[in-house]
């Protein structure tokens, strides 16, 4: 792998602005030479395979073009596929997962943001936030006579894990350590937003902070893969 690896993002149509912000592009440019190719759906599988095979690192995300399975047997210069956001099954075929080319996904990068969102939805549901907002939109702040809402007072909070993105440990840490004080069975919500270097985006993040963290994670993955390929 060269000192400045050639990185490629092959978009299905246009590069998704949620992932490919200006700040992220600038941060990733410090890692290697980045090329973003759009309208990838206009390419045949053979043409897409040739474009991808000319790069060393393929970076996929929301809106990426599906990768031709032929690269599993004939990868060209491709040595690593880094998937940044979302599920990868629709764009990275099983043949590539099972090949010698390392493929990584975003791991626990969104754990903080997912956990924070889960806590927000939990409290919104518990306190019947939507009926309250609808009532205010109608011009009256007072709930209707049949309005009901709950409390966390002296209740045990259970978490049922359905998939990996739930990030149960992060959710529990957020509830217990970051946002809640549990004293004598009472749950007192504390308005605190703490940033940590290893988590995903939170309310206090700046776009540049998120881009730099994402680029740093990509750099770490590249360095790890470089060691494995020696």
N, C-alpha and C positions, 0 to 999 in steps of 0.2 A: 504494500500500500504506500503510495507516494506521501511526501510530507504534507502536501495540501491535496487531499483526496478530491476527486470529481464527484459532486453530489447532484442528483437529478430528482426533480418532482415532475411526474407526468400526470397532468390533470385530465379528468374526463372531459370537461368543458373549460370552465375558467377556474383558476386556483381559488379554493374556498377562502374568503377573507377572514373567516373565524380562526383559521390556522395560520394562514400566510399573511400575517400583518407586516407592515413595513419594519416594525421593531424586530420581529422575529427574523425576517430576511437579513437585516443588518447584523443581528447576533450570529446567525448561522454562517454568514460570510466570513467570520473570524475563524471558522473551523476548516472550511475548504472552499473550492470554487463551485458555487451553486448555479444550476441552470433550471429554470422553471419552464416547462413546455406545456402549453395549453391546447385544447381541442384534440386531446388524445384519442377520442372516439372516432375521429376521422381517419386514423391510422389503422391499417390491417394488423392482425396479430404479428405477422412477420416483420412489418415495419416498426411496430412498437417494440418488439424483441430486439431489433437492431439498435434502436435509440437507447433502450435500457442497457443493452450490452456494451455500450460505449462508455458507461459511467462505472464508477467503483462502488458508490453507495446510492441506493434508491430510497428516497424518503417518501412514504405514502401517508395519507391522512384522509379526512373527509374529502369527497369529490375526486379522489384519484382514479385513474383509469385502471381497469382490471389488468393484472400482469399475465402475459402469456405463459402457459405451463411449459412451453418448449425451453424456457430459460433454465429449467431444472437440469437438463442434459447439456445445454450449450449456453452457459451464462456469459460468455465473453469476458469482459473485464469486471463484471459484477461480483463483488465479494461480500456484500452485506445489504440487507433490507431492513430499514428502520421504520416501523409503523408508529405514527405519533398519536393519532386520535381515532376513537371509534372502533367498531368491530372490523376485523381484517378478513373475515371469511369470504366476503363478496369480491375482494380485489386480489387476494393472495391465494392461489390454488394450493391444494394439499400437496401436489407434486413438489412445490417449492419448499413447503414446510418440512417435508421429508427428505429434501436434498441436503447436500453438504453446505449450502449457502445459509449462514446464520440469519434468522429472522427474529426480531424482537418487537414487542408492542409497548404500549405506554405504561404497563405495570401498575404501580400504585400512585402514579403522578396525579390523577384526579381525585385521590382519596379525600383530601381536605375539602375540596369544593363539593364532592358528592355527599360527604358527611354533613357539611354545613347545610346543604339543601335538604337533606333528610330531616335534620332537626327543625328547620324552618317549616317544612310540610307537616311534621308531627304536631308542632304547636298550633299551626294554622287550622289543622283539622280538629284538634282538641278544643280550641276556643271558638270553633264555628266562625272562622274569619270571613268566609264568603257571604253568609247571610248578613253579617254586620256591615260589610262594605256595600251590599245591595241596599240595605236600609238607609245608610248614609247617602247613597246616590239618589235615593228617593226623596231626600230632604229632611229626614228625621233620624237622629242619632239613637233614639230609644228602641231597644229590641221589641219585637212583637210578644204577645202574651204566651205564645207557644214556643218561644225561643229556648233552646237548651244548649249548654256548653259544659265542658268538663274541667277538671283540675288534676294536677299531678300530686297533690297533697296526699302523702302516705300511700302512694301507689308504687308498685314495682314496675320498672320499665323493661320489657323484654324485646329482643331483636331477633327476627327470623331471617336468616340468610338464604336468599334465593339464588344469587349469582355473585361472582367475584367483585363486581363493581360496587356492591353494597359496602365493602370495606368495613366490616363489623368493628374491627379494632379501632379504626379511626373514628367511627361514629361514637363508640363508647368513650374513647378518650375525649372527644369534643364535648359530649354531654357531661361527663364527670369532672374533667380537669379544666376545660377552657370556659365553659358557659354555665356550669352549675355548681353550687355548693350544697352538699347533702349533709344536713345537720338534724339529728334526732328524727329522721324519717321525713323531713320536710325538704322539698326541692325548691330552692330559691334561685330564680333565673338572674344571672348577672350579665349586664350588657358589656361584654368584653370581646374584642376581636384581636387575637394574637396571630402574628405571622411567624411561620417557621420556614426555614430554608428548604426543607424537603417536601413541603406539601404542595397542593394545587392552588388555584386562585382563590382568594377570599375577598371579603368586602373591602379590605384596606389595600389591595394590590394596585399597583400601577401597571399599565400595559407593558412598559419596558421591563419591569421586574419579572412579569410572567414570561416574556420572550427570552430574557436572559436565562431564567431557570430552565426553560424548555431546551434552549440551545446547549446549556451546560449538561443536561441529561443526555442529549444526543452526543455531545463530545465524550462523555463517560462511556457510552455504549460503543462508540467508534474505537476508543482506546482499548476497551475490553476485547472487542472482536480482533483488533490488531494483535493483541497478545495471544489469543487463541489460534490465530492463523500462522504464527511463527513456526 
